[in-house]
Amino acid sequence: MFRKISLVLALSLSLGGCAGLQNIKTAVEVGTTSIVNPITRDRLNQLENIAILVFTGLNSWRQACIDGTIPASCKGQIESAQVYTRKIPPYLTQLRAFVKSGDQVNAITVYNNVMNLITTVKAQAAANGVTISTVGS
């Protein structure tokens, strides 16, 4: 748990300032799950909103690449991030079913998988100079 929070803290601070601190708050509030802290419909909604923000940020990155406003190396960078983003929608479908049926064990597993994918995508984007904020969710 400490290692996860440390990783989130390091990534968030590298993304910059106040937005980074908000990302830490969001990650701690949304990202920590357990049987004591179950995945409710509200938490599922929060995660889906975060996913929407991530996909919006990635679409902006992709459009900047298409428009040629960023270096041509962006194509490979975006393709490497898409490996992870393509996994998110099927996981969200599974997560909705688990939350609906009350299967918390599987819901927590899938929820954590989605959060890890989102963290990975945001880190890849940040490593390539693109900040994807999940503030506002």
Secondary structure by P-SEA (a helix, b strand, c coil): caaaaaaaaaaaaaaccaaaaaaaaaaaacccccccccccaaaaaaaaaaaaaaaaaaaaaaaaaaacccccaaaaaaaaaaaaaaacaaaaaaaaaaaaacaaaaaaaaaaaaaaaaaaaaaaaaaacbbbbcccc
